[in-house]
Amino acid sequence: MAGLYDQLFPCFRSKYVNVGCDETVELEDSLFAGRSAEIVREKGAGRVYLDFLKKIYGEVKSRGHAMMFWGDIVLNHPELVPEVPEDAICLDWGYRPESPFEEHGRLFNEAKRKFVICPGTSA
């Protein structure tokens, strides 16, 4: 990621970078975790995810940018939300009208973490 960021970041003026970090199907199911299967069984999917997110955060932050990331995976492990870097910005998306934005917002507020609600057109 470091080499990619070195090439990509100079092409844009914005200091905000959405690193994604969602769609981790293999990570959430240790039977299909591929290269991460062993560490997921040892540490748990939430811990492995957060440790990786922090590495990405370090790369983004060291280049003077603010990291944004899709929050669905970390919200599956709410006990880890207080460990999300304080200046990272969680993007809380939802497709449906019943998306629990209020509950998620409360969780991030209690942990004093930044977030943005990102409703879909049907939400």
C-alpha positions as CSV (number, residue, x, y, z in Angstrom):
1,M,0.0,0.0,0.0
2,A,2.9,2.4,0.8
3,G,4.1,2.4,-2.9
4,L,0.5,2.8,-4.2
5,Y,-0.1,5.8,-1.8
6,D,3.2,7.4,-2.9
7,Q,2.0,7.3,-6.5
8,L,-1.7,8.2,-5.8
9,F,-1.7,10.9,-3.2
10,P,0.2,13.5,-5.2
11,C,-2.5,13.3,-7.9
12,F,-5.2,14.8,-5.6
13,R,-5.6,18.0,-3.5
14,S,-7.8,16.5,-0.9
15,K,-6.2,15.4,2.4
16,Y,-9.1,12.9,3.0
17,V,-8.5,9.4,1.8
18,N,-11.1,6.6,1.8
19,V,-9.1,3.4,2.2
20,G,-12.2,1.2,2.0
21,C,-11.4,-1.7,4.2
22,D,-14.8,-3.4,3.8
23,E,-15.9,-6.5,1.9
24,T,-13.7,-8.7,4.1
25,V,-15.7,-11.9,3.5
26,E,-12.7,-14.2,4.0
27,L,-11.7,-12.5,7.2
28,E,-15.1,-12.9,8.9
29,D,-15.3,-16.6,8.2
30,S,-12.1,-18.3,9.4
31,L,-12.9,-21.4,7.2
32,F,-12.3,-19.2,4.2
33,A,-9.7,-16.8,5.5
34,G,-7.0,-17.8,3.0
35,R,-3.6,-16.5,4.0
36,S,-5.1,-15.1,7.2
37,A,-6.8,-18.3,8.4
38,E,-4.3,-19.2,11.1
39,I,-4.0,-15.7,12.6
40,V,-7.8,-15.3,12.5
41,R,-8.2,-18.5,14.5
42,E,-5.6,-17.3,16.9
43,K,-6.6,-13.7,17.5
44,G,-10.1,-13.4,16.1
45,A,-11.4,-11.7,13.0
46,G,-12.0,-8.4,14.8
47,R,-8.5,-8.1,16.2
48,V,-6.9,-9.0,12.9
49,Y,-9.0,-6.5,11.1
50,L,-8.2,-3.7,13.5
51,D,-4.5,-4.4,13.5
52,F,-4.5,-4.2,9.7
53,L,-6.6,-1.0,9.7
54,K,-4.0,0.6,12.1
55,K,-1.2,-0.3,9.7
56,I,-3.1,1.3,6.8
57,Y,-3.8,4.3,9.1
58,G,0.0,4.6,9.8
59,E,0.7,4.8,6.1
60,V,-2.0,7.4,5.4
61,K,-1.1,9.5,8.4
62,S,2.6,9.5,7.7
63,R,1.9,11.1,4.4
64,G,-0.2,13.9,6.0
65,H,-3.6,12.6,5.1
66,A,-6.8,11.8,7.1
67,M,-8.0,8.3,6.8
68,M,-11.6,7.5,6.1
69,F,-12.8,3.9,6.1
70,W,-16.1,2.0,5.7
71,G,-17.2,1.0,9.3
72,D,-19.3,-2.1,8.8
73,I,-16.5,-4.5,9.8
74,V,-15.4,-2.6,13.0
75,L,-19.1,-2.2,13.9
76,N,-19.3,-6.0,13.9
77,H,-16.8,-5.8,16.8
78,P,-18.1,-2.8,18.8
79,E,-15.7,-3.6,21.7
80,L,-12.8,-2.6,19.4
81,V,-14.3,0.8,18.4
82,P,-12.4,2.7,21.2
83,E,-9.1,1.4,19.7
84,V,-9.8,2.9,16.3
85,P,-7.3,5.8,15.9
86,E,-8.9,9.0,17.2
87,D,-8.5,11.0,14.0
88,A,-9.6,8.2,11.6
89,I,-13.1,8.8,10.2
90,C,-15.6,5.9,10.1
91,L,-18.0,6.0,7.2
92,D,-21.2,4.4,8.5
93,W,-23.3,3.3,5.5
94,G,-26.7,1.8,5.3
95,Y,-29.0,0.8,2.5
96,R,-32.3,0.4,4.3
97,P,-34.6,2.8,6.2
98,E,-34.0,0.7,9.4
99,S,-30.2,1.1,9.3
100,P,-29.1,1.6,12.9
101,F,-27.5,5.0,12.4
102,E,-28.5,6.3,15.8
103,E,-27.1,3.2,17.6
104,H,-23.8,3.4,15.6
105,G,-23.6,7.1,16.2
106,R,-24.0,6.7,19.9
107,L,-21.3,4.0,19.9
108,F,-18.8,6.3,18.1
109,N,-19.7,9.3,20.3
110,E,-19.2,7.3,23.5
111,A,-15.8,6.2,22.2
112,K,-15.0,9.9,21.1
113,R,-14.4,8.7,17.5
114,K,-15.2,10.6,14.3
115,F,-17.8,9.3,12.0
116,V,-20.0,10.3,9.0
117,I,-23.4,8.8,8.4
118,C,-23.7,7.7,4.7
119,P,-27.2,6.6,3.9
120,G,-28.1,5.0,0.6
121,T,-30.9,6.4,-1.4
122,S,-33.3,3.9,0.1
123,A,-32.3,4.7,3.7
